Amino acid sequence: MATKSLQDLFPALLRRPLRVVTAAELIELGCSREAIRHGEASGRLHRIHQGVYSVGSPHLSRHDAFLAAVVAVGPRGALSHDSAAALWGIRRDRPALPIEVSVPSKVARLRPRLRIHRRRLDPGEVTRRYGIPVTTPAITLLDLAARLEEPELERTLSQADQLGLIDPERLQRKLVHWTGRTGVRPLRGTLFRHTFRLTRSELERLFIPSAIRAGLAVPDTRQTVTGFEVDFFWPTLGLVVETDGLRYHRTPWQQAKDLRREQAHSAAGLTPLRFTHWQVKYETTTVERVLRDVGKRLTPIGVAMAGRDVFDPYKD
């Protein structure tokens, strides 16, 4: 390949979405080492890590910084852990902390300002986002599960689901193949808790005694109210309780339908409540306290609504 000056390559380098280049890449494009040194001296190249440069300016975008960190550690590196979570948009980015990358131990290069995790990643566990090699959302969540407290892990999982990055049920099935890996146990526990589902008969068998202990009458079940079938209904109180066994995995269509249900109930003067199946079985004290407090402030409306498709303001 004929030798090229950096000046010849500079316009094309500036047009890149990410203005990061390595010395090895420049040499492959035809630059000599002397041309690279001249590029540094002239301000066309700015060293970020050894053998890694930004083009045209020392000021890096966050994506530039992420890519520079990955290429600095050598072949088969990938952004991981909190840095991967920031790139996926499921955790707040914290630029003051070292960028985290994972790389096979035999090719890892020590770099200041980086937090390097030496481990083997299968090809299917790494992808690209904005041109940056990064652990997949599932692997990123597995890595985070080993370090996050449960409330923060819950929020991170929920954000990943809302962005459509994971399918919680499919992720649960993957955990079977990851047995023994760090993070599996807390991730499995959090996922199970929020995808846990009771059968209809189990739900009624557990929920109705809780309602009675909360001081409410036995509710009607499987009634059509404001055009929707609901789980539990107290017509004289105007109280509707619905349960959800798949708290995370709600498609936009399902979320919109849930919103329409609650709007229709509220517009008809009803009080809607929602509990997860996990709460019904394992958090009975919370369920009973909420039912008791809500029941105390509801005045019997004296209108027989059971049976009974009450007025639906959203019907034609």
RARA-V363616 format. One record per helix or strand of 2 or more residues. SS is the DSSP state (alpha for helix, beta for strand). FROM is the first residue (numbers start at 1). TO is the last residue. If there is no record, write none. Layout:
BEGIN
ss = <SS & SS>
from = <FROM & FROM>
to = <TO & TO>
END
This chain:
BEGIN
ss = <alpha & beta & alpha & alpha & beta & beta & alpha & beta & alpha & beta & alpha & beta & alpha & beta & beta & alpha & alpha & alpha & alpha & alpha & beta & beta & beta & alpha & beta & alpha & alpha>
from = <6 & 20 & 23 & 33 & 45 & 52 & 62 & 78 & 81 & 99 & 105 & 114 & 123 & 126 & 132 & 137 & 150 & 168 & 184 & 200 & 220 & 228 & 239 & 252 & 271 & 277 & 284>
to = <14 & 22 & 28 & 42 & 49 & 55 & 72 & 79 & 88 & 103 & 107 & 118 & 125 & 129 & 135 & 145 & 162 & 178 & 195 & 213 & 225 & 234 & 244 & 267 & 276 & 282 & 297>
END
